Amino acid sequence: YIQETPMKLDPRLAKRMIQDMTLSGLSPKTQASYLNAVNRLINHYQKFPKRLSSEDLRRYFVRLMERKEVVPSTMAVYRAGIRFFVEKTLGKSWPALDLFRFRRPRQLPDILTVQEVKTILDAVRVKRNQLCLKIIYACGLRLAEAVSLTVSDIDGARHLLKVCGGKGRKDRYVPIPEVLIEELRDYWRTYRPISFLFFGVHKSKRIRRATIQKTFKLVLKEVGITKKVSVHTLRHSYATHLLDGGVGIRTIQEILGHSSLATTAIYAHLSEKTKSTALPVVDNLMNSL
């Protein structure tokens, strides 16, 4: 048995597609996902793009859906990547791409209570890792945003943190509590970071995301929290706790850097205040029946 070498996009076309994606402002992560989608299609049929038909494309997605080989969100990425390649790089059109609609199941994330957050953070022994997790929660950051922070991003005088190059390559300012600013000052005096606030093996390089993820996972096990949560749950919990504290949904949208209010609105479903506010109204309605 001789294993076939996977077919991939011609290097010249791949380079052109990458250039097109760069010009369109797509992030490196999105570029890799789109290129992977095209390569998977080519490898499936063992055909180069110019030999693929719209019917080939239709059968490919039908197969993925019927066999449930990938989740709907991944299929949406496949469609977007293939569409970009066909329309932008090849300058053609495949009408079959307009047929596919992938419904993503709506799943509410688990949320940590304030006490659970405190328990987790208190259990982290390495100060650098602890402070990184604290700033993720206290400022509602994504993990990638936290590990990319530099010393100059902290504006202690105005109690603001500048988040550069967030999702969609958008910068934003978020409030940072005084107690955390004091901790950061102590941290700086002790460790003297040069560029990246949370550095790795070398001070010139940022800490790896995997390091923070591993720390979080180990601490969860240590303190006995069995909820299905991750580092990103700290961001979800932060937003929900803000809503519980009376902060408006649009303010939370700005802090989190969401482009759409609909994305932020999910926290209304998680908020205890939202539920407790609705309950008396529902009780009154039932009592009037």
Phi and psi in degrees as a GROMACS rama.xvg file:
@    title "Ramachandran Plot"
@    xaxis  label "Phi"
@    yaxis  label "Psi"
@TYPE xy
-112.875  119.87  ILE-2
-74.7626  129.517  GLN-3
-73.4633  143.195  GLU-4
-74.3099  126.344  THR-5
-56.617  134.709  PRO-6
-77.1372  139.906  MET-7
-131.505  167.018  LYS-8
-60.5145  140.373  LEU-9
-52.8651  133.608  ASP-10
-51.4154  -35.9504  PRO-11
-69.1195  -41.7166  ARG-12
-68.2876  -38.5448  LEU-13
-61.9667  -42.6128  ALA-14
-63.0115  -41.9996  LYS-15
-64.9214  -41.368  ARG-16
-62.9879  -42.5474  MET-17
-62.3128  -41.7201  ILE-18
-62.4764  -43.0942  GLN-19
-62.2091  -40.5088  ASP-20
-68.7602  -37.2578  MET-21
-64.1648  -43.5514  THR-22
-63.3711  -29.2086  LEU-23
-83.7959  -2.13082  SER-24
81.4697  18.102  GLY-25
-76.8269  142.777  LEU-26
-70.6758  157.59  SER-27
-55.1611  -36.9262  PRO-28
-65.1209  -43.129  LYS-29
-67.1132  -39.3777  THR-30
-59.4324  -44.2688  GLN-31
-64.1418  -39.3852  ALA-32
-65.5346  -42.2758  SER-33
-66.9699  -42.9729  TYR-34
-64.7737  -39.4474  LEU-35
-62.3329  -39.182  ASN-36
-61.7546  -43.5952  ALA-37
-66.7691  -43.2088  VAL-38
-64.4263  -35.9932  ASN-39
-65.4149  -39.881  ARG-40
-64.5858  -46.666  LEU-41
-62.1111  -43.7251  ILE-42
-68.2043  -31.9501  ASN-43
-62.449  -43.9862  HIS-44
-93.681  -10.489  TYR-45
53.9828  42.3424  GLN-46
-134.007  148.812  LYS-47
-80.4281  156.872  PHE-48
-50.6916  -40.6928  PRO-49
-66.5298  -16.5672  LYS-50
-97.5054  -3.71051  ARG-51
-86.7897  141.133  LEU-52
-108.365  169.493  SER-53
-63.0986  -33.7953  SER-54
-67.1262  -36.9737  GLU-55
-58.4247  -43.4343  ASP-56
-64.1508  -43.2848  LEU-57
-60.135  -47.2473  ARG-58
-64.5747  -35.0841  ARG-59
-62.4313  -48.3947  TYR-60
-72.5204  -33.8818  PHE-61
-61.2257  -42.3359  VAL-62
-62.5377  -44.4476  ARG-63
-61.7675  -39.9427  LEU-64
-72.4573  -42.4889  MET-65
-68.0605  -38.9801  GLU-66
-89.1372  -6.80845  ARG-67
51.7575  46.9415  LYS-68
-73.3065  -28.5684  GLU-69
-136.709  158.747  VAL-70
-76.0061  158.587  VAL-71
-54.2034  -38.2125  PRO-72
-64.6468  -35.6156  SER-73
-69.9082  -39.1043  THR-74
-63.9421  -34.9502  MET-75
-63.9223  -37.5237  ALA-76
-67.5028  -41.6674  VAL-77
-58.3169  -47.1284  TYR-78
-62.0619  -43.6847  ARG-79
-63.984  -41.0034  ALA-80
-67.1836  -43.7383  GLY-81
-67.614  -39.5724  ILE-82
-61.2933  -43.7302  ARG-83
-60.4962  -46.6619  PHE-84
-60.4243  -47.084  PHE-85
-67.0126  -49.3756  VAL-86
-80.7999  -39.6539  GLU-87
-90.4374  -46.0043  LYS-88
-83.6716  -43.7203  THR-89
-88.7698  -20.481  LEU-90
68.5868  32.6307  GLY-91
-120.187  -172.767  LYS-92
-140.812  133.998  SER-93
-119.166  100.287  TRP-94
-55.4932  -26.8682  PRO-95
-60.8164  -24.8002  ALA-96
-62.9698  -25.7676  LEU-97
-77.6897  -10.7812  ASP-98
-79.7669  -27.8194  LEU-99
-85.6285  125.957  PHE-100
-130.946  122.82  ARG-101
-113.504  112.204  PHE-102
-81.785  122.262  ARG-103
-90.5304  126.905  ARG-104
-63.3907  136.364  PRO-105
-86.781  112.89  ARG-106
-121.858  124.43  GLN-107
-80.6085  132.507  LEU-108
-73.1214  152.821  PRO-109
-68.3703  148.771  ASP-110
-124.627  142.184  ILE-111
-90.6606  143.047  LEU-112
-75.3694  166.02  THR-113
-59.2312  -40.9563  VAL-114
-65.6797  -38.7795  GLN-115
-65.0064  -39.8182  GLU-116
-60.5964  -45.6702  VAL-117
-61.2285  -42.7277  LYS-118
-60.8462  -43.2016  THR-119
-65.4327  -49.975  ILE-120
-64.5997  -38.4509  LEU-121
-66.0535  -24.2482  ASP-122
-85.7933  -9.20665  ALA-123
-79.8005  120.715  VAL-124
-87.1481  -33.2048  ARG-125
-79.9082  117.584  VAL-126
-56.6014  -43.3545  LYS-127
-59.067  -46.9828  ARG-128
-67.2547  -39.6735  ASN-129
-62.0884  -45.0625  GLN-130
-67.4449  -34.6716  LEU-131
-63.7953  -44.5521  CYS-132
-67.1088  -36.6399  LEU-133
-62.8381  -42.6482  LYS-134
-71.9265  -28.7172  ILE-135
-62.5684  -44.8811  ILE-136
-73.9201  -49.1619  TYR-137
-68.7455  -19.2339  ALA-138
-121.267  0.958371  CYS-139
66.5195  39.6486  GLY-140
-89.9731  156.435  LEU-141
-79.5948  155.389  ARG-142
-58.5519  -43.784  LEU-143
-61.4445  -34.3907  ALA-144
-70.092  -39.7667  GLU-145
-66.3018  -44.831  ALA-146
-72.8442  -13.3561  VAL-147
-95.3156  -1.94614  SER-148
-62.8663  142.204  LEU-149
-114.24  165.389  THR-150
-58.1536  -38.0295  VAL-151
-73.0115  -8.72429  SER-152
-77.3011  -12.5735  ASP-153
-93.0042  120.455  ILE-154
-109.717  86.2333  ASP-155
-63.9933  -33.1696  GLY-156
-65.0393  -37.9004  ALA-157
-100.368  1.0229  ARG-158
56.986  46.669  HIS-159
-129.69  149.482  LEU-160
-120.075  125.981  LEU-161
-89.24  121.527  LYS-162
-103.287  111.352  VAL-163
-99.7408  139.815  CYS-164
61.2904  43.6216  GLY-165
-69.0903  -169.593  GLY-166
-58.2268  132.209  LYS-167
79.534  10.9646  GLY-168
57.7658  39.6928  ARG-169
-107.26  133.582  LYS-170
-89.0143  152.461  ASP-171
-156.7  160.37  ARG-172
-108.891  138.508  TYR-173
-128.718  148.355  VAL-174
-70.0995  143.126  PRO-175
-126.591  125.117  ILE-176
-65.6579  150.805  PRO-177
-58.2433  -41.9126  GLU-178
-61.2477  -34.3117  VAL-179
-75.079  -35.0253  LEU-180
-60.3791  -42.1405  ILE-181
-64.1384  -39.8157  GLU-182
-64.4414  -39.2762  GLU-183
-66.2409  -36.9291  LEU-184
-64.8749  -42.9765  ARG-185
-63.4468  -40.5969  ASP-186
-61.8998  -43.751  TYR-187
-64.3017  -42.0529  TRP-188
-64.3682  -32.024  ARG-189
-82.4921  -45.6804  THR-190
-103.984  -16.7779  TYR-191
49.6567  58.9241  ARG-192
-61.4236  142.957  PRO-193
-88.5198  -54.9237  ILE-194
-121.612  -73.6048  SER-195
-71.3611  133.964  PHE-196
-61.2522  -45.0468  LEU-197
-111.069  96.4824  PHE-198
-92.5299  163.584  PHE-199
-96.0128  -137.328  GLY-200
-61.4409  -39.3061  VAL-201
-109.93  141.63  HIS-202
-64.7217  -18.9112  LYS-203
-83.4692  -7.58842  SER-204
-118.95  146.311  LYS-205
-73.4018  158.414  ARG-206
-67.6377  147.181  ILE-207
-75.6095  141.055  ARG-208
-59.9502  -35.8718  ARG-209
-60.5183  -31.6895  ALA-210
-64.5488  -44.5914  THR-211
-68.9409  -40.4924  ILE-212
-62.7674  -41.8823  GLN-213
-65.416  -42.6652  LYS-214
-58.3463  -46.5239  THR-215
-62.218  -44.2617  PHE-216
-63.5124  -42.6738  LYS-217
-65.9222  -39.2183  LEU-218
-68.0918  -38.7226  VAL-219
-56.0532  -45.5182  LEU-220
-65.0258  -39.8187  LYS-221
-65.1023  -40.8946  GLU-222
-91.3051  -4.71898  VAL-223
81.9874  24.3407  GLY-224
-87.8425  120.082  ILE-225
-105.084  2.98867  THR-226
-61.4169  152.094  LYS-227
-81.6023  86.0138  LYS-228
-129.505  162.796  VAL-229
-140.066  -177.241  SER-230
-56.771  -37.9339  VAL-231
-63.7427  -22.4975  HIS-232
-62.4853  -27.9762  THR-233
-60.9628  -38.4101  LEU-234
-67.5012  -44.7376  ARG-235
-59.7402  -43.7347  HIS-236
-64.7694  -41.7193  SER-237
-56.4809  -49.6106  TYR-238
-63.2265  -41.4094  ALA-239
-66.3732  -40.9712  THR-240
-67.6081  -34.1174  HIS-241
-62.9813  -43.8395  LEU-242
-63.5019  -42.2842  LEU-243
-61.264  -30.9468  ASP-244
-83.7979  0.476363  GLY-245
98.3868  5.01187  GLY-246
-73.2223  135.237  VAL-247
-66.3496  151.257  GLY-248
-63.9555  -33.8113  ILE-249
-71.9997  -34.1092  ARG-250
-65.4038  -42.0369  THR-251
-63.2492  -37.7937  ILE-252
-58.7944  -44.002  GLN-253
-66.4029  -42.0285  GLU-254
-64.2426  -42.6686  ILE-255
-76.7334  -18.5566  LEU-256
79.1531  28.9178  GLY-257
-78.2753  136.749  HIS-258
-75.0786  -33.8911  SER-259
-116.138  137.828  SER-260
-65.1157  -27.7664  LEU-261
-61.4087  -33.4383  ALA-262
-66.7678  -40.4773  THR-263
-73.348  -28.8332  THR-264
-61.8992  -17.8898  ALA-265
-59.5646  -27.9028  ILE-266
-71.4801  -18.2136  TYR-267
-65.9177  -29.1397  ALA-268
-76.4659  -19.313  HIS-269
-99.717  -14.5389  LEU-270
-76.0326  130.39  SER-271
-68.6924  -33.6965  GLU-272
-64.7621  -41.0724  LYS-273
-59.5075  -43.5819  THR-274
-67.9051  -43.5312  LYS-275
-68.9196  -30.6397  SER-276
-69.443  -37.8993  THR-277
-74.7001  -30.6538  ALA-278
-60.4601  -47.6713  LEU-279
-60.7322  -35.6072  PRO-280
-63.7956  -44.7616  VAL-281
-64.0056  -39.6748  VAL-282
-60.3629  -43.6279  ASP-283
-63.3568  -39.0093  ASN-284
-63.7549  -42.5687  LEU-285
-68.8011  -35.8838  MET-286
-68.6825  -24.0096  ASN-287
-85.5376  -6.11594  SER-288
